[in-house]
Amino acid sequence: MPPQGSFYTLSKKKVFVTGDIGCYTLAFLPPLNAIDTCLCMGAGIGHAIGMDKVLSGADPENSGGGVAVIGDSTFFHSGITGLMDAAYNKSGATIIILDNRTTAMTGAQENPGTGKTLMGDNTSMVDIPALVSAIGIKRVREIDPYDLDETMAVITEELESKETSVIITKEPCVLLPGAIKKEWEVYNIDADKCTGCKLCLNLGCPAIGWEPDKDNVRSSKGSGKKGRAEIEQAICVGCGICVDLCKFDAIVKAADN
Ligand SMILES: Cc1ncc(C[n+]2csc(CCOP(=O)(O)OP(=O)(O)O)c2C)c(N)n1
C-alpha cells in the first residue's frame, strides 16, 4: 500500500511525527508506531512547526526536527494554511503529503485534487507540487512510494534540511479501480530462504504474517519464537515494497515458488 514505506522509514528514524486524520493514521499502531499526535483535520502541520521550535530551542541552526504527515483531502481542507505558516515563518519542519488520489477514510469521495466533483463531473484539479511551490516552499520532492530505497533516501535527506521541505507521495489507494498495476504479481515466502528474522513484519503490511515452526528448528533472532514469515495470498496486491526489505531474497513471486 502507498504509505507503508514512508511510515516504515519514519519508524526507523525514531522522529517525532505529528499526524492527521485519514486511513494512514493507523500507522500509529504497532508494529510501525510511527505517528505521535492526531488532533483534528489539518492540525498536524501546525504541530510540526511547534515541535521544530521546541526541539531546536527556537534556534534556526538546529531546526529540522518536526515531521508532519497529512492526506491529500485533509491537506486541501485545512493543511494549506499551516503550510503557508511553515514557509512564511521559516520552519525547518518536513511535511509529507500522502496523495492517494481520494478521501479514502470516509468512503473514497472526490476532492479538489482528483479533477472530479462529488457528482462525478469533470472539474479543475489542484496540482499539489505547483501549489506548494507557489506558497514559497523551495524544497519540494515527489517520490514513488513503492520504491522503498528512494523513499528512505529522500525522507532522510529532507529530515536533515533546515528549511521547510515537502515530500509528496502520489499513488492511488489500492481500493480504487486500476490502482493495482497490471504487471504486479502476488508474492510468497520462500520457506528455504526465510531465516525468521521478522524484518518484513515491521512493515505493517496486512498480508504478511507469522507462521510458528511446528518442529521448532528455524531460528528467529531476538524473538524467542521459532518460525517464518508468511504471505496471505488473498490479501497481497503485489506492490513489492517488502521485496526491497528482505535481506535474504526470501520474498519471491508466488508464480515462481
Ligand atoms: C472537521 C472534520 N470533517 C470531516 C472529518 C471526517 N474525515 C475523517 S478523515 C477525512 C479525510 C481523509 O482523507 P485524506 O486526508 O485524503 O486521507 P486518506 O483517508 O485518503 O488516507 C475526513 C473528511 C473529520 N474528521 N473532521
The ligand as an ORCA input file, in Angstrom:
! r2SCAN-3c Opt
* xyz 1 1
  C     -13.786     18.577     10.628
  C     -13.854     17.172     10.102
  N     -14.581     16.926      8.988
  C     -14.644     15.677      8.493
  C     -13.991     14.641      9.122
  C     -14.103     13.229      8.559
  N     -12.840     12.806      7.994
  C     -12.002     11.957      8.628
  S     -10.612     11.672      7.785
  C     -11.121     12.639      6.498
  C     -10.281     12.819      5.257
  C      -9.428     11.652      4.878
  O      -8.860     11.834      3.603
  P      -7.310     12.034      3.387
  O      -6.797     13.128      4.229
  O      -7.091     12.185      1.930
  O      -6.686     10.662      3.923
  P      -6.984      9.144      3.420
  O      -8.063      8.574      4.291
  O      -7.374      9.200      1.966
  O      -5.680      8.430      3.630
  C     -12.370     13.185      6.753
  C     -13.099     14.080      5.821
  C     -13.238     14.943     10.284
  N     -12.512     14.006     10.925
  N     -13.188     16.206     10.754
*
